[in-house]
Amino acid sequence: MIFIIRFSVLVLLNYGVLLTSPYIDTLQLVKDLNLLFEINNSDLDVTYFITSFSVSGITLLLIRIFKPFIEIYLLHYSRYFFNVLVCLLGLSSVYIILRVYGYSRVSLSLYVFASSLFLTYSGKIFNIRK
């Protein structure tokens, strides 16, 4: 249940980054997808959804992979900074692989801040309700 909520919120936050970036360029992803599927150049919402789902999935996968190492990280830093690191790693790797350019740095900074806060406190919120 918490996975679905986290995934949904991260998708919405990342989709917001893509929508608020005035110079976003996902044309390269459209060209790559045209090799497999027939996608029009005007159908950019599909690429936004693919990018948003990929960023959210990779971020949650990285949290799962790095979970054994979080205790070592927490000895020197906080859980929030661990989530910042994971969000940046997931975001940058997907944007590089899918060749997404022209995003707004302000929107991206707000995404990292908001998603890290959400990931930090969502575990506490849902553990209290159990």
N, CA, C and O atoms as a GROMACS GRO file, in nm:
protein
  520
    1MET      N    1   0.082  -0.120   0.000
    1MET     CA    2   0.000   0.000   0.000
    1MET      C    3   0.086   0.126   0.000
    1MET      O    4   0.061   0.219  -0.077
    2ILE      N    5   0.187   0.130   0.086
    2ILE     CA    6   0.274   0.248   0.092
    2ILE      C    7   0.352   0.263  -0.038
    2ILE      O    8   0.382   0.375  -0.080
    3PHE      N    9   0.387   0.151  -0.102
    3PHE     CA   10   0.459   0.157  -0.229
    3PHE      C   11   0.374   0.225  -0.336
    3PHE      O   12   0.425   0.308  -0.412
    4ILE      N   13   0.247   0.192  -0.342
    4ILE     CA   14   0.158   0.250  -0.442
    4ILE      C   15   0.140   0.400  -0.418
    4ILE      O   16   0.139   0.478  -0.514
    5ILE      N   17   0.127   0.439  -0.293
    5ILE     CA   18   0.112   0.582  -0.261
    5ILE      C   19   0.240   0.657  -0.294
    5ILE      O   20   0.235   0.764  -0.355
    6ARG      N   21   0.353   0.602  -0.255
    6ARG     CA   22   0.481   0.668  -0.286
    6ARG      C   23   0.501   0.678  -0.437
    6ARG      O   24   0.541   0.783  -0.488
    7PHE      N   25   0.474   0.571  -0.507
    7PHE     CA   26   0.491   0.569  -0.652
    7PHE      C   27   0.401   0.674  -0.718
    7PHE      O   28   0.445   0.748  -0.805
    8SER      N   29   0.276   0.681  -0.675
    8SER     CA   30   0.180   0.776  -0.734
    8SER      C   31   0.221   0.920  -0.708
    8SER      O   32   0.213   1.004  -0.799
    9VAL      N   33   0.264   0.950  -0.587
    9VAL     CA   34   0.304   1.088  -0.555
    9VAL      C   35   0.429   1.126  -0.632
    9VAL      O   36   0.438   1.238  -0.683
   10LEU      N   37   0.525   1.035  -0.642
   10LEU     CA   38   0.647   1.065  -0.719
   10LEU      C   39   0.616   1.085  -0.867
   10LEU      O   40   0.676   1.171  -0.932
   11VAL      N   41   0.524   1.006  -0.921
   11VAL     CA   42   0.484   1.024  -1.061
   11VAL      C   43   0.421   1.162  -1.080
   11VAL      O   44   0.454   1.232  -1.176
   12LEU      N   45   0.332   1.200  -0.990
   12LEU     CA   46   0.268   1.332  -1.002
   12LEU      C   47   0.369   1.446  -0.988
   12LEU      O   48   0.361   1.544  -1.062
   13LEU      N   49   0.461   1.433  -0.896
   13LEU     CA   50   0.562   1.538  -0.879
   13LEU      C   51   0.652   1.550  -1.002
   13LEU      O   52   0.683   1.661  -1.046
   14ASN      N   53   0.693   1.437  -1.056
   14ASN     CA   54   0.780   1.442  -1.174
   14ASN      C   55   0.703   1.489  -1.297
   14ASN      O   56   0.759   1.560  -1.381
   15TYR      N   57   0.579   1.450  -1.309
   15TYR     CA   58   0.497   1.498  -1.420
   15TYR      C   59   0.480   1.650  -1.410
   15TYR      O   60   0.476   1.720  -1.512
   16GLY      N   61   0.471   1.701  -1.288
   16GLY     CA   62   0.465   1.846  -1.268
   16GLY      C   63   0.591   1.915  -1.315
   16GLY      O   64   0.585   2.025  -1.370
   17VAL      N   65   0.707   1.852  -1.294
   17VAL     CA   66   0.834   1.909  -1.343
   17VAL      C   67   0.830   1.920  -1.495
   17VAL      O   68   0.868   2.022  -1.552
   18LEU      N   69   0.783   1.815  -1.560
   18LEU     CA   70   0.779   1.815  -1.705
   18LEU      C   71   0.679   1.916  -1.760
   18LEU      O   72   0.704   1.978  -1.863
   19LEU      N   73   0.566   1.932  -1.692
   19LEU     CA   74   0.466   2.027  -1.739
   19LEU      C   75   0.506   2.172  -1.716
   19LEU      O   76   0.471   2.259  -1.795
   20THR      N   77   0.580   2.198  -1.608
   20THR     CA   78   0.617   2.337  -1.577
   20THR      C   79   0.746   2.380  -1.642
   20THR      O   80   0.788   2.495  -1.627
   21SER      N   81   0.810   2.292  -1.715
   21SER     CA   82   0.933   2.328  -1.785
   21SER      C   83   0.897   2.378  -1.925
   21SER      O   84   0.851   2.299  -2.008
   22PRO      N   85   0.917   2.506  -1.952
   22PRO     CA   86   0.872   2.560  -2.081
   22PRO      C   87   0.953   2.510  -2.201
   22PRO      O   88   0.901   2.509  -2.313
   23TYR      N   89   1.076   2.470  -2.181
   23TYR     CA   90   1.161   2.430  -2.293
   23TYR      C   91   1.192   2.282  -2.292
   23TYR      O   92   1.297   2.240  -2.342
   24ILE      N   93   1.103   2.200  -2.236
   24ILE     CA   94   1.128   2.057  -2.224
   24ILE      C   95   1.136   1.995  -2.364
   24ILE      O   96   1.058   2.029  -2.453
   25ASP      N   97   1.232   1.905  -2.383
   25ASP     CA   98   1.253   1.842  -2.512
   25ASP      C   99   1.262   1.690  -2.493
   25ASP      O  100   1.360   1.638  -2.442
   26THR      N  101   1.156   1.622  -2.536
   26THR     CA  102   1.155   1.475  -2.532
   26THR      C  103   1.145   1.417  -2.672
   26THR      O  104   1.104   1.303  -2.690
   27LEU      N  105   1.182   1.496  -2.772
   27LEU     CA  106   1.172   1.453  -2.911
   27LEU      C  107   1.261   1.332  -2.939
   27LEU      O  108   1.226   1.246  -3.019
   28GLN      N  109   1.376   1.326  -2.873
   28GLN     CA  110   1.465   1.212  -2.892
   28GLN      C  111   1.401   1.083  -2.843
   28GLN      O  112   1.419   0.978  -2.904
   29LEU      N  113   1.326   1.090  -2.735
   29LEU     CA  114   1.253   0.973  -2.684
   29LEU      C  115   1.143   0.933  -2.781
   29LEU      O  116   1.118   0.814  -2.800
   30VAL      N  117   1.077   1.030  -2.843
   30VAL     CA  118   0.975   1.000  -2.943
   30VAL      C  119   1.037   0.926  -3.061
   30VAL      O  120   0.980   0.829  -3.112
   31LYS      N  121   1.154   0.971  -3.104
   31LYS     CA  122   1.224   0.904  -3.216
   31LYS      C  123   1.263   0.762  -3.178
   31LYS      O  124   1.252   0.670  -3.260
   32ASP      N  125   1.308   0.742  -3.055
   32ASP     CA  126   1.345   0.608  -3.010
   32ASP      C  127   1.222   0.516  -3.000
   32ASP      O  128   1.229   0.399  -3.035
   33LEU      N  129   1.111   0.572  -2.952
   33LEU     CA  130   0.989   0.493  -2.940
   33LEU      C  131   0.925   0.462  -3.075
   33LEU      O  132   0.854   0.362  -3.089
   34ASN      N  133   0.950   0.547  -3.175
   34ASN     CA  134   0.897   0.522  -3.308
   34ASN      C  135   0.955   0.396  -3.370
   34ASN      O  136   0.896   0.339  -3.461
   35LEU      N  137   1.069   0.353  -3.323
   35LEU     CA  138   1.125   0.227  -3.371
   35LEU      C  139   1.041   0.108  -3.327
   35LEU      O  140   1.034   0.007  -3.397
   36LEU      N  141   0.976   0.120  -3.211
   36LEU     CA  142   0.894   0.011  -3.157
   36LEU      C  143   0.745   0.033  -3.178
   36LEU      O  144   0.672  -0.060  -3.213
   37PHE      N  145   0.699   0.155  -3.157
   37PHE     CA  146   0.558   0.188  -3.166
   37PHE      C  147   0.540   0.307  -3.258
   37PHE      O  148   0.635   0.379  -3.286
   38GLU      N  149   0.418   0.328  -3.303
   38GLU     CA  150   0.387   0.442  -3.388
   38GLU      C  151   0.338   0.556  -3.299
   38GLU      O  152   0.224   0.553  -3.251
   39ILE      N  153   0.422   0.656  -3.276
   39ILE     CA  154   0.388   0.770  -3.190
   39ILE      C  155   0.404   0.898  -3.272
   39ILE      O  156   0.505   0.917  -3.338
   40ASN      N  157   0.305   0.984  -3.265
   40ASN     CA  158   0.312   1.112  -3.334
   40ASN      C  159   0.402   1.208  -3.257
   40ASN      O  160   0.417   1.194  -3.135
   41ASN      N  161   0.461   1.302  -3.326
   41ASN     CA  162   0.543   1.402  -3.259
   41ASN      C  163   0.461   1.493  -3.168
   41ASN      O  164   0.515   1.554  -3.076
   42SER      N  165   0.332   1.503  -3.194
   42SER     CA  166   0.247   1.588  -3.110
   42SER      C  167   0.198   1.515  -2.986
   42SER      O  168   0.134   1.575  -2.900
   43ASP      N  169   0.228   1.386  -2.975
   43ASP     CA  170   0.184   1.305  -2.862
   43ASP      C  171   0.291   1.300  -2.753
   43ASP      O  172   0.340   1.193  -2.718
   44LEU      N  173   0.327   1.416  -2.700
   44LEU     CA  174   0.435   1.423  -2.602
   44LEU      C  175   0.393   1.378  -2.463
   44LEU      O  176   0.478   1.348  -2.380
   45ASP      N  177   0.263   1.373  -2.437
   45ASP     CA  178   0.217   1.327  -2.305
   45ASP      C  179   0.261   1.184  -2.277
   45ASP      O  180   0.286   1.147  -2.162
   46VAL      N  181   0.270   1.104  -2.381
   46VAL     CA  182   0.315   0.965  -2.364
   46VAL      C  183   0.458   0.963  -2.312
   46VAL      O  184   0.491   0.885  -2.223
   47THR      N  185   0.542   1.048  -2.367
   47THR     CA  186   0.682   1.052  -2.321
   47THR      C  187   0.691   1.108  -2.180
   47THR      O  188   0.778   1.068  -2.103
   48TYR      N  189   0.602   1.201  -2.145
   48TYR     CA  190   0.600   1.253  -2.009
   48TYR      C  191   0.563   1.144  -1.909
   48TYR      O  192   0.624   1.133  -1.802
   49PHE      N  193   0.464   1.062  -1.945
   49PHE     CA  194   0.424   0.952  -1.856
   49PHE      C  195   0.534   0.847  -1.845
   49PHE      O  196   0.560   0.797  -1.736
   50ILE      N  197   0.597   0.814  -1.956
   50ILE     CA  198   0.706   0.715  -1.953
   50ILE      C  199   0.819   0.765  -1.864
   50ILE      O  200   0.873   0.690  -1.783
   51THR      N  201   0.855   0.891  -1.880
   51THR     CA  202   0.961   0.949  -1.799
   51THR      C  203   0.923   0.953  -1.652
   51THR      O  204   1.004   0.918  -1.566
   52SER      N  205   0.801   0.995  -1.622
   52SER     CA  206   0.756   1.004  -1.483
   52SER      C  207   0.752   0.867  -1.416
   52SER      O  208   0.796   0.852  -1.302
   53PHE      N  209   0.699   0.768  -1.487
   53PHE     CA  210   0.695   0.633  -1.432
   53PHE      C  211   0.835   0.576  -1.412
   53PHE      O  212   0.861   0.507  -1.314
   54SER      N  213   0.924   0.605  -1.506
   54SER     CA  214   1.061   0.554  -1.495
   54SER      C  215   1.136   0.616  -1.378
   54SER      O  216   1.203   0.545  -1.303
   55VAL      N  217   1.123   0.747  -1.362
   55VAL     CA  218   1.191   0.814  -1.250
   55VAL      C  219   1.138   0.761  -1.117
   55VAL      O  220   1.216   0.734  -1.026
   56SER      N  221   1.008   0.747  -1.105
   56SER     CA  222   0.949   0.698  -0.980
   56SER      C  223   0.991   0.554  -0.951
   56SER      O  224   1.025   0.521  -0.838
   57GLY      N  225   0.988   0.471  -1.052
   57GLY     CA  226   1.026   0.331  -1.034
   57GLY      C  227   1.172   0.315  -0.997
   57GLY      O  228   1.205   0.237  -0.907
   58ILE      N  229   1.259   0.388  -1.065
   58ILE     CA  230   1.403   0.380  -1.035
   58ILE      C  231   1.432   0.434  -0.896
   58ILE      O  232   1.515   0.378  -0.824
   59THR      N  233   1.367   0.542  -0.858
   59THR     CA  234   1.390   0.600  -0.725
   59THR      C  235   1.351   0.502  -0.615
   59THR      O  236   1.425   0.483  -0.519
   60LEU      N  237   1.235   0.440  -0.629
   60LEU     CA  238   1.191   0.344  -0.527
   60LEU      C  239   1.276   0.217  -0.530
   60LEU      O  240   1.297   0.155  -0.426
   61LEU      N  241   1.323   0.179  -0.646
   61LEU     CA  242   1.413   0.064  -0.656
   61LEU      C  243   1.547   0.094  -0.589
   61LEU      O  244   1.602   0.008  -0.520
   62LEU      N  245   1.598   0.214  -0.608
   62LEU     CA  246   1.724   0.252  -0.544
   62LEU      C  247   1.711   0.258  -0.392
   62LEU      O  248   1.803   0.220  -0.320
   63ILE      N  249   1.597   0.305  -0.344
   63ILE     CA  250   1.574   0.305  -0.199
   63ILE      C  251   1.577   0.162  -0.147
   63ILE      O  252   1.633   0.135  -0.041
   64ARG      N  253   1.516   0.072  -0.221
   64ARG     CA  254   1.513  -0.070  -0.181
   64ARG      C  255   1.653  -0.131  -0.185
   64ARG      O  256   1.690  -0.207  -0.096
   65ILE      N  257   1.730  -0.099  -0.288
   65ILE     CA  258   1.865  -0.155  -0.302
   65ILE      C  259   1.959  -0.102  -0.194
   65ILE      O  260   2.037  -0.177  -0.136
   66PHE      N  261   1.949   0.029  -0.166
   66PHE     CA  262   2.040   0.091  -0.069
   66PHE      C  263   1.992   0.080   0.075
   66PHE      O  264   2.058   0.131   0.166
   67LYS      N  265   1.880   0.015   0.098
   67LYS     CA  266   1.825   0.005   0.234
   67LYS      C  267   1.924  -0.057   0.334
   67LYS      O  268   1.930  -0.009   0.447
   68PRO      N  269   2.002  -0.162   0.299
   68PRO     CA  270   2.098  -0.214   0.396
   68PRO      C  271   2.209  -0.114   0.434
   68PRO      O  272   2.269  -0.126   0.541
   69PHE      N  273   2.235  -0.018   0.347
   69PHE     CA  274   2.343   0.077   0.372
   69PHE      C  275   2.296   0.205   0.441
   69PHE      O  276   2.377   0.292   0.472
   70ILE      N  277   2.166   0.218   0.464
   70ILE     CA  278   2.113   0.342   0.520
   70ILE      C  279   2.162   0.364   0.662
   70ILE      O  280   2.181   0.479   0.703
   71GLU      N  281   2.182   0.259   0.738
   71GLU     CA  282   2.228   0.274   0.876
   71GLU      C  283   2.367   0.338   0.881
   71GLU      O  284   2.394   0.422   0.966
   72ILE      N  285   2.453   0.298   0.791
   72ILE     CA  286   2.587   0.358   0.784
   72ILE      C  287   2.576   0.505   0.746
   72ILE      O  288   2.645   0.590   0.802
   73TYR      N  289   2.488   0.535   0.650
   73TYR     CA  290   2.470   0.672   0.605
   73TYR      C  291   2.410   0.758   0.717
   73TYR      O  292   2.446   0.875   0.732
   74LEU      N  293   2.320   0.700   0.794
   74LEU     CA  294   2.254   0.775   0.901
   74LEU      C  295   2.347   0.807   1.018
   74LEU      O  296   2.319   0.898   1.096
   75LEU      N  297   2.456   0.733   1.031
   75LEU     CA  298   2.553   0.765   1.136
   75LEU      C  299   2.616   0.902   1.114
   75LEU      O  300   2.652   0.969   1.211
   76HIS      N  301   2.630   0.943   0.990
   76HIS     CA  302   2.697   1.069   0.959
   76HIS      C  303   2.602   1.178   0.906
   76HIS      O  304   2.630   1.296   0.920
   77TYR      N  305   2.492   1.137   0.846
   77TYR     CA  306   2.398   1.233   0.786
   77TYR      C  307   2.257   1.199   0.830
   77TYR      O  308   2.237   1.119   0.921
   78SER      N  309   2.159   1.260   0.766
   78SER     CA  310   2.020   1.235   0.804
   78SER      C  311   1.948   1.154   0.697
   78SER      O  312   1.998   1.136   0.586
   79ARG      N  313   1.830   1.105   0.732
   79ARG     CA  314   1.748   1.029   0.637
   79ARG      C  315   1.705   1.118   0.521
   79ARG      O  316   1.694   1.071   0.408
   80TYR      N  317   1.680   1.246   0.548
   80TYR     CA  318   1.640   1.338   0.443
   80TYR      C  319   1.748   1.348   0.335
   80TYR      O  320   1.717   1.343   0.216
   81PHE      N  321   1.874   1.361   0.376
   81PHE     CA  322   1.982   1.372   0.278
   81PHE      C  323   2.003   1.241   0.203
   81PHE      O  324   2.047   1.241   0.088
   82PHE      N  325   1.973   1.129   0.267
   82PHE     CA  326   1.976   1.001   0.196
   82PHE      C  327   1.871   1.002   0.086
   82PHE      O  328   1.898   0.959  -0.026
   83ASN      N  329   1.751   1.050   0.117
   83ASN     CA  330   1.645   1.057   0.016
   83ASN      C  331   1.678   1.158  -0.094
   83ASN      O  332   1.643   1.136  -0.210
   84VAL      N  333   1.744   1.268  -0.059
   84VAL     CA  334   1.788   1.364  -0.161
   84VAL      C  335   1.885   1.295  -0.258
   84VAL      O  336   1.873   1.309  -0.379
   85LEU      N  337   1.979   1.222  -0.202
   85LEU     CA  338   2.077   1.151  -0.284
   85LEU      C  339   2.010   1.050  -0.376
   85LEU      O  340   2.043   1.043  -0.494
   86VAL      N  341   1.917   0.973  -0.324
   86VAL     CA  342   1.848   0.872  -0.404
   86VAL      C  343   1.760   0.938  -0.511
   86VAL      O  344   1.756   0.890  -0.625
   87CYS      N  345   1.691   1.046  -0.476
   87CYS     CA  346   1.608   1.116  -0.575
   87CYS      C  347   1.692   1.175  -0.687
   87CYS      O  348   1.655   1.166  -0.804
   88LEU      N  349   1.805   1.235  -0.652
   88LEU     CA  350   1.894   1.289  -0.755
   88LEU      C  351   1.950   1.180  -0.844
   88LEU      O  352   1.960   1.198  -0.965
   89LEU      N  353   1.987   1.068  -0.785
   89LEU     CA  354   2.042   0.958  -0.862
   89LEU      C  355   1.938   0.899  -0.957
   89LEU      O  356   1.968   0.874  -1.074
   90GLY      N  357   1.818   0.878  -0.909
   90GLY     CA  358   1.712   0.825  -0.994
   90GLY      C  359   1.672   0.922  -1.104
   90GLY      O  360   1.654   0.882  -1.219
   91LEU      N  361   1.659   1.047  -1.069
   91LEU     CA  362   1.619   1.150  -1.164
   91LEU      C  363   1.723   1.168  -1.273
   91LEU      O  364   1.690   1.168  -1.392
   92SER      N  365   1.848   1.184  -1.234
   92SER     CA  366   1.952   1.210  -1.332
   92SER      C  367   1.977   1.090  -1.423
   92SER      O  368   2.001   1.107  -1.543
   93SER      N  369   1.971   0.970  -1.368
   93SER     CA  370   1.995   0.852  -1.453
   93SER      C  371   1.886   0.835  -1.557
   93SER      O  372   1.915   0.804  -1.672
   94VAL      N  373   1.761   0.854  -1.519
   94VAL     CA  374   1.652   0.839  -1.616
   94VAL      C  375   1.655   0.952  -1.718
   94VAL      O  376   1.635   0.926  -1.837
   95TYR      N  377   1.680   1.075  -1.675
   95TYR     CA  378   1.684   1.186  -1.770
   95TYR      C  379   1.799   1.170  -1.868
   95TYR      O  380   1.787   1.208  -1.985
   96ILE      N  381   1.909   1.115  -1.824
   96ILE     CA  382   2.022   1.092  -1.915
   96ILE      C  383   1.990   0.978  -2.012
   96ILE      O  384   2.013   0.992  -2.132
   97ILE      N  385   1.939   0.868  -1.961
   97ILE     CA  386   1.910   0.752  -2.046
   97ILE      C  387   1.800   0.783  -2.148
   97ILE      O  388   1.812   0.745  -2.265
   98LEU      N  389   1.695   0.850  -2.106
   98LEU     CA  390   1.586   0.883  -2.197
   98LEU      C  391   1.610   1.011  -2.276
   98LEU      O  392   1.528   1.048  -2.361
   99ARG      N  393   1.720   1.077  -2.252
   99ARG     CA  394   1.760   1.200  -2.322
   99ARG      C  395   1.654   1.309  -2.313
   99ARG      O  396   1.606   1.360  -2.414
  100VAL      N  397   1.619   1.343  -2.191
  100VAL     CA  398   1.524   1.450  -2.164
  100VAL      C  399   1.605   1.576  -2.139
  100VAL      O  400   1.689   1.580  -2.049
  101TYR      N  401   1.580   1.679  -2.218
  101TYR     CA  402   1.654   1.805  -2.208
  101TYR      C  403   1.557   1.921  -2.189
  101TYR      O  404   1.437   1.908  -2.214
  102GLY      N  405   1.610   2.033  -2.146
  102GLY     CA  406   1.533   2.156  -2.138
  102GLY      C  407   1.444   2.168  -2.017
  102GLY      O  408   1.352   2.250  -2.017
  103TYR      N  409   1.469   2.089  -1.913
  103TYR     CA  410   1.386   2.098  -1.794
  103TYR      C  411   1.421   2.222  -1.714
  103TYR      O  412   1.532   2.274  -1.723
  104SER      N  413   1.326   2.269  -1.639
  104SER     CA  414   1.345   2.388  -1.555
  104SER      C  415   1.422   2.348  -1.430
  104SER      O  416   1.384   2.256  -1.358
  105ARG      N  417   1.530   2.418  -1.404
  105ARG     CA  418   1.611   2.386  -1.286
  105ARG      C  419   1.537   2.419  -1.157
  105ARG      O  420   1.557   2.354  -1.055
  106VAL      N  421   1.453   2.520  -1.162
  106VAL     CA  422   1.374   2.554  -1.043
  106VAL      C  423   1.274   2.443  -1.014
  106VAL      O  424   1.260   2.400  -0.899
  107SER      N  425   1.204   2.398  -1.117
  107SER     CA  426   1.108   2.288  -1.099
  107SER      C  427   1.178   2.161  -1.053
  107SER      O  428   1.126   2.088  -0.969
  108LEU      N  429   1.295   2.136  -1.107
  108LEU     CA  430   1.371   2.018  -1.068
  108LEU      C  431   1.415   2.026  -0.923
  108LEU      O  432   1.411   1.926  -0.851
  109SER      N  433   1.458   2.143  -0.879
  109SER     CA  434   1.498   2.162  -0.739
  109SER      C  435   1.379   2.144  -0.646
  109SER      O  436   1.391   2.082  -0.540
  110LEU      N  437   1.264   2.198  -0.686
  110LEU     CA  438   1.144   2.181  -0.605
  110LEU      C  439   1.102   2.034  -0.600
  110LEU      O  440   1.054   1.986  -0.497
  111TYR      N  441   1.120   1.961  -0.711
  111TYR     CA  442   1.089   1.818  -0.713
  111TYR      C  443   1.177   1.742  -0.614
  111TYR      O  444   1.127   1.660  -0.537
  112VAL      N  445   1.307   1.769  -0.617
  112VAL     CA  446   1.398   1.698  -0.528
  112VAL      C  447   1.365   1.730  -0.382
  112VAL      O  448   1.364   1.641  -0.298
  113PHE      N  449   1.338   1.856  -0.353
  113PHE     CA  450   1.303   1.896  -0.217
  113PHE      C  451   1.173   1.830  -0.172
  113PHE      O  452   1.167   1.770  -0.064
  114ALA      N  453   1.068   1.839  -0.255
  114ALA     CA  454   0.937   1.786  -0.217
  114ALA      C  455   0.937   1.633  -0.211
  114ALA      O  456   0.880   1.575  -0.119
  115SER      N  457   1.000   1.569  -0.308
  115SER     CA  458   1.000   1.422  -0.308
  115SER      C  459   1.082   1.367  -0.192
  115SER      O  460   1.046   1.265  -0.134
  116SER      N  461   1.190   1.433  -0.158
  116SER     CA  462   1.271   1.388  -0.045
  116SER      C  463   1.196   1.406   0.087
  116SER      O  464   1.200   1.318   0.173
  117LEU      N  465   1.128   1.517   0.101
  117LEU     CA  466   1.045   1.538   0.220
  117LEU      C  467   0.935   1.433   0.229
  117LEU      O  468   0.909   1.377   0.335
  118PHE      N  469   0.870   1.408   0.116
  118PHE     CA  470   0.762   1.310   0.115
  118PHE      C  471   0.814   1.170   0.150
  118PHE      O  472   0.753   1.099   0.230
  119LEU      N  473   0.927   1.131   0.090
  119LEU     CA  474   0.982   0.998   0.118
  119LEU      C  475   1.028   0.986   0.263
  119LEU      O  476   1.016   0.879   0.323
  120THR      N  477   1.079   1.094   0.319
  120THR     CA  478   1.125   1.092   0.458
  120THR      C  479   1.009   1.075   0.554
  120THR      O  480   1.017   0.995   0.647
  121TYR      N  481   0.901   1.149   0.533
  121TYR     CA  482   0.792   1.149   0.629
  121TYR      C  483   0.679   1.052   0.595
  121TYR      O  484   0.594   1.026   0.680
  122SER      N  485   0.675   0.998   0.475
  122SER     CA  486   0.568   0.904   0.442
  122SER      C  487   0.581   0.774   0.522
  122SER      O  488   0.480   0.716   0.561
  123GLY      N  489   0.703   0.730   0.544
  123GLY     CA  490   0.722   0.610   0.626
  123GLY      C  491   0.674   0.632   0.768
  123GLY      O  492   0.614   0.542   0.827
  124LYS      N  493   0.700   0.748   0.824
  124LYS     CA  494   0.657   0.779   0.960
  124LYS      C  495   0.505   0.793   0.968
  124LYS      O  496   0.443   0.748   1.064
  125ILE      N  497   0.446   0.854   0.868
  125ILE     CA  498   0.301   0.875   0.868
  125ILE      C  499   0.228   0.741   0.860
  125ILE      O  500   0.132   0.718   0.934
  126PHE      N  501   0.272   0.655   0.772
  126PHE     CA  502   0.202   0.527   0.754
  126PHE      C  503   0.233   0.426   0.862
  126PHE      O  504   0.155   0.333   0.883
  127ASN      N  505   0.346   0.440   0.931
  127ASN     CA  506   0.374   0.352   1.045
  127ASN      C  507   0.289   0.388   1.166
  127ASN      O  508   0.256   0.301   1.246
  128ILE      N  509   0.254   0.516   1.179
  128ILE     CA  510   0.171   0.559   1.292
  128ILE      C  511   0.030   0.505   1.275
  128ILE      O  512  -0.032   0.466   1.373
  129ARG      N  513  -0.021   0.501   1.154
  129ARG     CA  514  -0.159   0.460   1.129
  129ARG      C  515  -0.177   0.309   1.139
  129ARG      O  516  -0.291   0.263   1.146
  130LYS      N  517  -0.074   0.232   1.140
  130LYS     CA  518  -0.088   0.086   1.144
  130LYS      C  519  -0.131   0.039   1.280
  130LYS      O  520  -0.148  -0.081   1.301
   0.00000   0.00000   0.00000
